[in-house]
């Protein structure tokens, strides 16, 4: 098992033995996550799981830095650069790790905060 923590994200990679029932393993993992969910901070996004075959592993990782604010840089990457990279022949998927997505919070009449 490999774990990696980044600002605003944590990744857990579990390598399974050949022949393991992936669907059952994912169901077991989901049940475990559901059981510990109450112990995790309330403001986190729901954990996302995905199956990855060795053939699906990335062949390229790109890191980028900027003098822009974290939210401005994230938005520029998402709106300007990622769509162009996605159009390159052979690119199947792009995953962004880190950064800060812009969030607007609005208080309604009852005083509850809504995220827009």
N, C-alpha and C positions, 0 to 999 in steps of 0.2 A: 504494500500500500504506500502511496506517495501523497503527502499533503503539502499544500503551498498556500500561504496567506499573503494577500496583497492589501493595500488600502482599499477598503470597501468590498473585498471579495475574499473568499476562501475556496480552495479547490481540493477535492479528495479524489484520487485515482486509485481504483481497486483493480488489480490484475487478477483475473480468474483462471483457473486451470482449464486446459482444453477439454471440451465435452461438458462443461458446466451448463446447466439450464439457466440461460441469461434472464428469461422472463421471470422465473421463480426467484432468482437472486435479486432482481430489481424490485419485485413485490416485497421480499423480505426487507430490503433496504428502505423501501418506502414506509413499511410498518414501523421500522426502527425510528426513522425520522419523525413520523407522526407521534410516536411515544415520547420523544425528547423535545418536541416542538415547544412545549410549555416552559422548558428550561432555557430556550434561546431568547435573545432580546426580541421584544414585541415589534420593533420597527424594521426588522429585516424582511427582505423579500422571501417568498417561499423558495426553498431549495429546488434546484432543477437537476434531474438525472438524465443521462443519455447513455446509450450503448455505443461503444466505439470498437470497430474492428481494426486490427493492425493496418489494414489497407486504407483506413480512414484517417490515420494519423497525419498531422500537418507536415507538409514538406517545407514550409517556410513560416518563420515567426518574425514579425516586424515590430520594433519598438520605436516610439516617437516621443520627443520631448519638445517643449515650447516655452517661451516666455509669457505666453497668454495665460489668463486665469484658467484654472482647471475646468470650470464649466464652459468657458468660451472655446477652449481647445477641444474638449469632448464634442461639442456641437459642430465645430468645424470639421473634425474627423468624420463624424456621423453623416453630415450633410454634403460635404464637398469631396472628401477623399475616398471613403468607403464605397460609394456608388461607382466611382471610376475603377477601383480595384476589382469590384464584383463583376465588371464587364470583361475582364481579361479572360481569354479562353482557358478553360481548365479550372477556374476558381469555383469551388463547390460551396464553400461556406466561409464566412468571416466572423470571428468572435472577438469582441472588444473586452479587454480586461482592464479594470482600473478606470480612472477618470471620474468626473462628477457630472451627472446629467442635471440640467437645469430643472428646478422644481418650483412651482408657484403654489403657495398655500393661501387659501381664502377662508376667512371665518364667516360662517353663515349666521343668520339671525339668532339661532339658538346657541351660538358660541362654539359650535363644533368646527374643527378644522377640516377642510376638504383640499385634496391635492388635485391641481388642474394640470 
